[in-house]
């Protein structure tokens, strides 16, 4: 939704203030790893430490420079998954391990030791032709499948692990065997941000000192990588050698810059790599600030001169190196071995869960703005849809519906009778969504605040008092959703007797839950704030919003006694958020470039498990011209979450306010969405039970066609429809790539057809777009739901093309 600087930033200003947000040059743990890794310190395996149990194989690895050991644990997990954990052998205190993301404790598969010599360790995955080849000196792991090395771990020697240490001031009186031999001068420590890190006026005091971890992965034969949302970037991940690494750090970035690797609202530390004949995945389970570097070396052909001047040409395979770095925690990584895209999707969802099955109404059109002013405004907008014969399902209310930004309350002047308002919507089978943010106004007379404070339910500052920060209500405290008791209490707030004025058609929007803290470092919570279990915020920052959505979804389930599915939209998210609802791309702008970037952003979310995703139609910030608004509705109608939204200082833009010509075009776009609702619902069912993304990049459906690997301006909706939105102004013709050598594609409206494996030029006009670009149907692979598609898109005199 909104951010602290919203009223101070011109809607025409595309720049994000780099004085507010960090780049890699200002991140201490990144600088330390880059500097200290250049010294090429190596690790080796202590073979005498190898132990094999029922569930895992453990061994110690030691740094040749420091001689301090680490404990490595390897296990096989059901579904062709390997897990590698690396932790300290005897840490000063426990290091944070991410809870609650995995759906349950994964079922393990016993790894069989089949080493052929005493200098190496080979672990085989059951009867599958998958092996972990562990080289002892220097430490390296090769993942081998069918005799081919698919992935190597630590082949670049970038394993990095900062051991917890006694603070320098205490070292005179205590002896710590884990103290690393580093320069303890004040200048050195300040330069590397070991115990304090400065950014602008903020000083991050680190009670546990430096604790970052890192590891490299070399992917052999792979040039195309995808995933690690959320960034306003291309679908295919780019090399990072000439600029910043991809940053995973949840932040409230108003009008975020596009084609940039800075972290925005959510983080999923999971990427996929794809090549002809193979797809694999890496899931790095760490909730602290994380950076990912990517370096791809494409395949090259070199000439070798042998005896008798014979020149032999030999291809050097491509390779992509991925370097993960996190500020704290442990190394806990899952290797998803595929081999197909579908296999990787299933492997990831086995770990983190599938997309929650949404309630049917949530697949329709949603109408929102900051803010609909009062009950009369809601009534008038609702009537406007009926008057103009435009279908919609959900009305939304932003923060102004509350009494002074006190959540779970109503402004009695603007909304004196919220139940009557909901009864009006319910009479038309419509729903209402209201906002609930994690910050709670500090007001002893506000019952919710008073009860939370009494029970100690707020995040604490590093001195033991309640953390206080500024957000929409003014000075606020923040609920500690990492505490199970807080989540249980928060879930209970949605009960009808507790949430006065709510009814069974009211659902929830969690916003500002990165968490957003106005005037905080990078507009978020200080990293040394303290959570349940005495964990610092730095350990779990990226999972905070995940926990709020979890508690909200559980609350909606409880209030209906499990009879209704919840709908919860969240701005901040993490791996596994798909289990609890939907996400969107945040504070986008009303420009063609933001319309275009929404497609790869949503494709990236979709392949990383979050199928229920969308972008604000029309752009949240600014005033779209009529053509852009029409094109955005036409695109949004084929994206999973379909909501129009705008900030409060924009002109009203309900679909009928731009003249009859544009009203008709928007009406047609929204109706096209409703025409396909049975298909949408079926796709979400397959996402829920079979881990199939609802929208898919072409390479997922055509994994053996190299031409599809970097396409991001069109996508598959399920396996039957290809969608190519028009995203350029005043377009009269578009190039549509139709994949599939043996495919035949039909225009879903005109029934013109083309053979696959070609790019075709399609004439378009604003008033013909809905017939041309709404979708292309393919007669390829069909499930039991095919009749739905053919009912809508296949002419009766055509036969299926198999």
KOLRO-62291 format. One record per residue (C-alpha): x negated, y, z. Coordinates in steps of 0.05 Angstrom, whole numbers, padded with zeros to 5 digits, always signed. Layout:
XYZ
...
This chain:
+00000+00000+00000
-00031+00064+00024
-00099+00086+00051
-00127+00139+00096
-00151+00185+00042
-00089+00178+00000
-00067+00251+00004
-00138+00277-00004
-00154+00241-00069
-00130+00266-00136
-00093+00212-00175
-00136+00230-00235
-00200+00217-00195
-00224+00147-00215
-00285+00147-00171
-00291+00110-00105
-00332+00148-00054
-00396+00109-00045
-00409+00148+00019
-00349+00112+00049
-00365+00042+00024
-00431+00005+00022
-00469-00023-00037
-00520-00078-00029
-00577-00029-00017
-00542-00009+00048
-00528-00079+00075
-00582-00100+00124
-00575-00176+00121
-00579-00174+00045
-00643-00133+00047
-00673-00179+00099
-00659-00242+00059
-00686-00211-00005
-00749-00186+00029
-00765-00246+00072
-00748-00298+00019
-00802-00268-00025
-00852-00299+00024
-00832-00368-00003
-00827-00402+00064
-00805-00474+00053
-00766-00527+00091
-00779-00601+00093
-00738-00660+00118
-00761-00697+00181
-00748-00768+00157
-00756-00797+00226
-00694-00757+00247
-00646-00789+00198
-00585-00821+00231
-00525-00851+00196
-00458-00855+00230
-00388-00875+00209
-00370-00806+00182
-00436-00773+00163
-00511-00775+00156
-00552-00727+00197
-00624-00705+00193
-00667-00647+00214
-00702-00599+00168
-00758-00554+00192
-00786-00488+00167
-00860-00496+00152
-00874-00426+00177
-00834-00424+00242
-00831-00499+00258
-00760-00487+00284
-00714-00545+00264
-00645-00542+00234
-00593-00597+00235
-00564-00618+00168
-00502-00662+00163
-00477-00693+00098
-00410-00728+00091
-00367-00754+00035
-00295-00732+00035
-00236-00767+00003
-00225-00745-00070
-00298-00741-00093
-00319-00684-00047
-00385-00675-00011
-00393-00631+00051
-00460-00602+00074
-00466-00568+00142
-00530-00535+00167
-00534-00508+00238
-00585-00496+00292
-00605-00558+00331
-00600-00522+00398
-00572-00451+00389
-00574-00402+00447
-00498-00402+00443
-00448-00434+00395
-00446-00405+00325
-00378-00389+00294
-00347-00444+00251
-00284-00424+00214
-00222-00457+00243
-00151-00464+00216
-00167-00459+00141
-00173-00533+00128
-00104-00566+00129
-00129-00621+00174
-00193-00658+00190
-00213-00686+00121
-00214-00761+00113
-00286-00783+00104
-00316-00834+00058
-00377-00872+00084
-00440-00854+00046
-00485-00913+00030
-00560-00904+00035
-00594-00932-00027
-00663-00900-00025
-00715-00932-00069
-00775-00902-00032
-00793-00877+00036
-00805-00805+00016
-00734-00791-00006
-00663-00804+00016
-00607-00825-00031
-00535-00826-00008
-00482-00858-00053
-00408-00840-00050
-00373-00907-00043
-00362-00943-00109
-00362-00878-00148
-00423-00860-00190
-00437-00800-00147
-00502-00793-00108
-00537-00743-00063
-00612-00746-00079
-00647-00713-00020
-00720-00694-00033
-00757-00687+00033
-00816-00641+00018
-00797-00588+00000
-00724-00598+00020
-00678-00603-00040
-00613-00638-00057
-00592-00661-00126
-00519-00680-00138
-00522-00735-00190
-00462-00760-00230
-00468-00817-00279
-00543-00809-00279
-00541-00734-00294
-00562-00680-00245
-00501-00635-00242
-00523-00589-00186
-00585-00576-00145
-00586-00545-00075
-00645-00505-00050
-00684-00518-00114
-00704-00444-00112
-00723-00447-00039
-00672-00396-00017
-00647-00432+00045
-00646-00378+00098
-00624-00385+00170
-00634-00332+00224
-00635-00365+00293
-00600-00332+00351
-00651-00298+00396
-00658-00266+00463
-00652-00190+00456
-00720-00155+00455
-00707-00120+00521
-00699-00187+00556
-00759-00222+00525
-00807-00196+00578
-00772-00238+00631
-00746-00296+00590
-00779-00346+00544
-00740-00366+00483
-00767-00424+00442
-00724-00403+00383
-00754-00334+00378
-00781-00326+00308
-00850-00294+00300
-00826-00227+00273
-00851-00157+00283
-00815-00128+00345
-00834-00056+00333
-00776-00007+00334
-00791+00018+00264
-00790-00052+00235
-00726-00072+00271
-00690-00008+00249
-00713-00017+00177
-00683-00087+00174
-00623-00075+00218
-00639-00132+00265
-00605-00107+00329
-00574-00042+00304
-00550-00022+00235
-00534+00049+00216
-00486+00071+00162
-00467+00144+00159
-00446+00165+00229
-00434+00094+00251
-00481+00049+00290
-00467-00026+00291
-00497-00054+00355
-00510-00129+00348
-00506-00166+00414
-00530-00230+00381
-00582-00198+00336
-00595-00222+00265
-00556-00285+00248
-00549-00289+00173
-00551-00351+00130
-00562-00364+00056
-00570-00420+00006
-00579-00428-00069
-00544-00474-00118
-00569-00488-00189
-00514-00511-00236
-00544-00550-00294
-00514-00539-00363
-00464-00488-00338
-00458-00417-00365
-00385-00402-00347
-00367-00389-00275
-00301-00363-00246
-00271-00347-00179
-00293-00312-00114
-00236-00261-00113
-00220-00206-00100
-00255-00159-00148
-00228-00114-00203
-00272-00150-00252
-00272-00196-00312
-00247-00268-00303
-00315-00297-00321
-00366-00280-00268
-00423-00236-00292
-00497-00238-00280
-00516-00196-00220
-00590-00186-00235
-00583-00114-00258
-00536-00090-00204
-00499-00107-00140
-00481-00177-00118
-00408-00196-00114
-00385-00174-00045
-00334-00212-00005
-00312-00164+00050
-00239-00145+00059
-00231-00070+00053
-00176-00018+00043
-00200+00014-00022
-00150+00064-00048
-00150+00067-00125
-00208+00017-00128
-00258+00024-00184
-00250-00027-00240
-00306-00068-00269
-00341-00066-00202
-00364-00121-00155
-00347-00085-00090
-00303-00122-00042
-00230-00101-00038
-00170-00129-00001
-00182-00204+00001
-00237-00256-00001
-00237-00328-00025
-00309-00356-00021
-00297-00408-00075
-00321-00411-00146
-00313-00459-00205
-00363-00475-00259
-00341-00504-00326
-00375-00532-00387
-00356-00580-00442
-00338-00645-00407
-00345-00622-00335
-00316-00576-00282
-00343-00569-00211
-00330-00524-00152
-00367-00494-00092
-00327-00475-00030
-00370-00435+00020
-00330-00436+00085
-00353-00373+00120
-00309-00314+00142
-00363-00262+00154
-00386-00212+00103
-00413-00252+00044
-00452-00234-00019
-00459-00277-00081
-00513-00269-00133
-00507-00302-00201
-00561-00312-00253
-00546-00349-00318
-00600-00372-00365
-00567-00393-00431
-00589-00453-00470
-00647-00440-00517
-00679-00479-00572
-00755-00482-00570
-00805-00512-00618
-00860-00559-00595
-00920-00574-00640
-00943-00646-00632
-00999-00685-00664
-01005-00682-00740
-00974-00612-00737
-00904-00641-00730
-00857-00588-00702
-00804-00617-00657
-00745-00574-00637
-00720-00585-00566
-00662-00552-00531
-00672-00525-00461
-00606-00532-00425
-00570-00473-00396
-00570-00463-00321
-00534-00417-00273
-00563-00403-00204
-00515-00381-00149
-00542-00351-00085
-00493-00346-00026
-00511-00301+00033
-00468-00290+00095
-00480-00244+00154
-00467-00297+00208
-00437-00365+00223
-00465-00430+00196
-00474-00461+00128
-00412-00502+00115
-00403-00517+00041
-00358-00565+00002
-00380-00590-00066
-00321-00607-00110
-00346-00655-00163
-00286-00654-00211
-00297-00676-00265
-00236-00641-00296
-00205-00573-00279
-00144-00610-00252
-00188-00653-00207
-00223-00592-00178
-00155-00558-00165
-00132-00620-00127
-00198-00625-00088
-00193-00553-00065
-00120-00559-00046
-00134-00623-00008
-00179-00581+00036
-00141-00515+00041
-00069-00532+00022
-00025-00520-00038
+00015-00459-00056
+00076-00452-00011
+00141-00467-00047
+00173-00398-00053
+00247-00384-00042
+00282-00379-00110
+00301-00305-00101
+00228-00285-00094
+00215-00304-00167
+00262-00249-00191
+00247-00175-00197
+00230-00134-00135
+00242-00058-00130
+00197-00018-00083
+00168+00050-00070
+00136+00089-00013
+00191+00105+00009
+00265+00097-00004
+00287+00153+00041
+00350+00128+00075
+00410+00082+00070
+00442+00128+00018
+00380+00123-00025
+00379+00048-00020
+00453+00045-00037
+00443+00091-00098
+00383+00052-00125
+00420-00013-00115
+00480+00014-00152
+00435+00040-00208
+00414-00030-00226
+00487-00051-00231
+00506+00011-00270
+00451-00001-00321
+00461-00076-00323
+00390-00092-00300
+00380-00154-00257
+00340-00150-00193
+00337-00190-00129
+00299-00153-00075
+00299-00083-00046
+00237-00061-00007
+00227-00011+00049
+00159+00018+00067
+00134+00048+00132
+00183+00107+00134
+00241+00061+00151
+00213+00053+00222
+00218+00100+00282
+00151+00136+00277
+00114+00078+00246
+00133+00032+00304
+00143-00035+00270
+00204-00077+00286
+00245-00013+00295
+00290+00030+00251
+00292+00105+00242
+00362+00118+00268
+00371+00182+00228
+00352+00151+00162
+00377+00080+00175
+00431+00085+00228
+00464+00020+00209
+00413-00028+00179
+00458-00088+00185
+00512-00054+00144
+00460-00037+00091
+00438-00110+00089
+00510-00133+00085
+00518-00091+00022
+00457-00125-00009
+00479-00193+00014
+00547-00184-00018
+00510-00181-00084
+00464-00240-00065
+00405-00193-00058
+00350-00190-00005
+00311-00138+00034
+00236-00137+00049
+00208-00091+00102
+00136-00076+00122
+00100-00098+00185
+00027-00078+00194
-00022-00105+00247
-00036-00038+00281
+00010-00020+00339
+00022+00052+00360
-00006+00067+00428
+00056+00089+00465
+00073+00062+00535
+00147+00073+00519
+00143+00029+00457
+00165-00039+00482
+00123-00079+00433
+00060-00042+00452
+00074-00046+00526
+00085-00122+00525
+00024-00135+00481
-00021-00093+00526
+00006-00126+00589
-00012-00194+00562
-00080-00174+00535
-00060-00187+00463
-00102-00133+00430
-00171-00138+00399
-00223-00111+00449
-00280-00062+00439
-00351-00082+00458
-00342-00053+00527
-00282-00096+00544
-00225-00045+00535
-00172-00048+00480
-00200-00030+00412
-00169+00035+00388
-00168+00062+00318
-00127+00109+00276
-00076+00085+00225
-00007+00107+00202
+00024+00116+00271
-00038+00154+00296
-00079+00123+00351
-00066+00048+00350
-00089-00018+00378
-00094-00080+00336
-00062-00147+00352
-00113-00204+00357
-00082-00254+00310
-00141-00301+00319
-00111-00318+00387
-00059-00374+00381
-00018-00344+00438
-00015-00277+00401
+00009-00311+00338
+00062-00350+00377
+00086-00285+00410
+00085-00247+00344
+00125-00302+00309
+00178-00295+00363
+00187-00221+00346
+00225-00242+00283
+00281-00277+00321
+00346-00241+00307
+00361-00222+00379
+00291-00193+00386
+00286-00157+00319
+00347-00113+00326
+00379-00095+00260
+00349-00154+00222
+00391-00207+00186
+00377-00271+00149
+00365-00233+00083
+00307-00194+00113
+00236-00216+00095
+00167-00188+00109
+00109-00150+00077
+00042-00151+00115
+00000-00091+00093
-00063-00055+00118
-00087-00121+00148
-00160-00122+00124
-00154-00091+00177
-00151-00018+00155
-00177+00030+00207
-00177+00103+00186
-00243+00138+00204
-00275+00070+00218
-00338+00045+00183
-00316+00031+00112
-00246+00046+00137
-00243-00019+00176
-00256-00047+00245
-00324-00042+00278
-00361-00108+00271
-00377-00111+00346
-00303-00110+00367
-00287-00173+00407
-00234-00226+00391
-00205-00286+00427
-00261-00334+00449
-00309-00275+00456
-00325-00277+00381
-00348-00213+00348
-00306-00185+00292
-00365-00194+00244
-00357-00270+00250
-00285-00271+00225
-00270-00205+00191
-00246-00237+00125
-00196-00283+00160
-00159-00230+00201
-00104-00218+00150
-00098-00293+00138
-00078-00301+00210
-00025-00246+00208
+00008-00277+00147
+00006-00345+00181
+00041-00318+00243
+00093-00280+00201
+00110-00341+00158
+00118-00384+00221
+00163-00331+00251
+00210-00331+00192
+00212-00407+00193
+00228-00408+00267
+00284-00356+00263
+00320-00400+00212
+00304-00463+00253
+00267-00490+00192
+00326-00485+00145
+00299-00430+00100
+00233-00419+00065
+00197-00355+00085
+00175-00300+00039
+00114-00261+00062
+00072-00216+00019
+00002-00199+00045
-00051-00151+00020
-00109-00184+00056
-00123-00258+00046
-00174-00314+00052
-00181-00386+00028
-00117-00422+00046
-00072-00360+00045
-00032-00395-00009
+00001-00437+00045
+00037-00376+00073
+00063-00336+00014
+00044-00285-00038
-00011-00233-00050
-00019-00174-00096
-00076-00132-00124
-00065-00072-00080
-00070+00002-00095
-00078+00003-00171
-00070+00064-00215
-00022+00083-00270
-00069+00075-00329
-00078+00026-00386
-00145+00002-00358
-00111-00021-00294
-00057-00056-00334
-00112-00093-00372
-00154-00111-00311
-00093-00140-00276
-00094-00201-00322
-00164-00227-00304
-00153-00209-00231
-00090-00252-00228
-00122-00309-00267
-00179-00310-00217
-00131-00313-00159
-00091-00368-00193
-00149-00416-00204
-00172-00405-00131
-00107-00433-00104
-00064-00370-00098
-00012-00378-00152
+00039-00329-00123
+00004-00265-00143
+00021-00201-00179
+00003-00128-00192
+00045-00067-00179
+00084-00054-00243
+00071+00016-00268
+00012+00026-00222
+00017+00048-00150
-00020+00114-00159
+00000+00165-00211
+00056+00175-00260
+00058+00128-00320
+00083+00153-00386
+00143+00116-00414
+00103+00073-00462
+00055+00049-00408
+00113+00034-00360
+00149-00007-00413
+00086-00046-00430
+00074-00059-00356
+00144-00086-00346
+00134-00130-00408
+00069-00157-00378
+00095-00162-00307
+00154-00204-00328
+00104-00260-00344
+00064-00254-00280
+00083-00295-00218
+00100-00238-00169
+00141-00184-00205
+00148-00119-00167
+00153-00046-00186
+00120-00001-00135
+00095+00071-00129
+00065+00117-00077
+00105+00173-00045
+00074+00231-00083
+00094+00203-00150
+00155+00219-00192
+00214+00171-00184
+00209+00116-00236
+00269+00070-00230
+00279+00034-00296
+00335+00080-00320
+00300+00147-00311
+00262+00151-00377
+00320+00154-00426
+00364+00102-00457
+00311+00077-00506
+00263+00059-00451
+00318+00034-00404
+00338-00016-00458
+00266-00040-00466
+00255-00048-00392
+00322-00083-00385
+00302-00132-00439
+00235-00146-00405
+00267-00160-00338
+00321-00203-00370
+00267-00243-00404
+00240-00259-00335
+00308-00283-00311
+00318-00325-00373
+00257-00365-00354
+00271-00371-00279
+00284-00446-00281
+00216-00455-00315
+00182-00410-00264
+00213-00449-00207
+00191-00514-00237
+00120-00489-00246
+00118-00468-00173
+00142-00537-00154
+00083-00567-00193
+00036-00518-00159
+00064-00539-00092
+00061-00614-00101
+00006-00623-00154
-00040-00563-00146
-00028-00538-00217
-00036-00463-00224
+00026-00427-00249
-00012-00382-00296
-00076-00411-00325
-00135-00385-00365
-00139-00419-00432
-00200-00459-00413
-00159-00497-00361
-00110-00523-00414
-00164-00529-00468
-00226-00549-00429
-00262-00577-00489
-00256-00515-00533
-00314-00468-00522
-00276-00410-00554
-00228-00408-00495
-00281-00402-00440
-00284-00325-00438
-00214-00307-00461
-00180-00262-00409
-00129-00220-00446
-00081-00278-00455
-00064-00340-00414
-00020-00400-00407
+00044-00398-00367
+00048-00471-00347
+00027-00518-00403
+00080-00495-00453
+00077-00419-00462
+00020-00374-00483
+00027-00301-00461
-00010-00244-00494
+00012-00177-00465
+00002-00113-00505
-00045-00070-00463
-00067-00015-00512
-00029+00049-00524
+00006+00060-00590
-00011-00011-00612
+00016-00032-00680
-00021-00098-00687
-00054-00146-00638
-00102-00204-00646
-00076-00267-00613
-00122-00327-00607
-00083-00392-00613
-00124-00450-00586
-00120-00523-00603
-00146-00553-00668
-00085-00600-00673
-00034-00552-00644
+00025-00517-00675
+00049-00454-00641
+00118-00422-00647
+00139-00351-00633
+00191-00361-00579
+00239-00311-00610
+00229-00311-00685
+00205-00384-00689
+00151-00366-00738
+00095-00416-00729
+00020-00422-00737
-00033-00475-00732
-00080-00473-00673
-00154-00456-00670
-00143-00389-00705
-00137-00317-00687
-00075-00287-00718
-00056-00214-00727
+00013-00200-00700
+00049-00134-00716
+00079-00102-00655
+00122-00041-00640
+00148-00018-00573
+00219-00039-00590
+00199-00107-00618
+00148-00126-00565
+00196-00169-00524
+00206-00214-00585
+00134-00216-00606
+00091-00220-00543
+00136-00249-00491
+00108-00319-00501
+00084-00371-00551
+00108-00442-00542
+00064-00501-00557
+00088-00570-00573
+00032-00605-00537
+00039-00637-00469
+00106-00640-00435
+00130-00663-00368
+00201-00678-00346
+00217-00604-00346
+00204-00596-00421
+00277-00588-00436
+00277-00522-00399
+00225-00494-00446
+00254-00522-00509
+00323-00496-00490
+00295-00426-00489
+00242-00427-00543
+00251-00481-00595
+00297-00473-00655
+00345-00530-00660
+00322-00551-00729
+00249-00559-00706
+00218-00622-00680
+00167-00628-00626
+00096-00629-00651
+00055-00678-00611
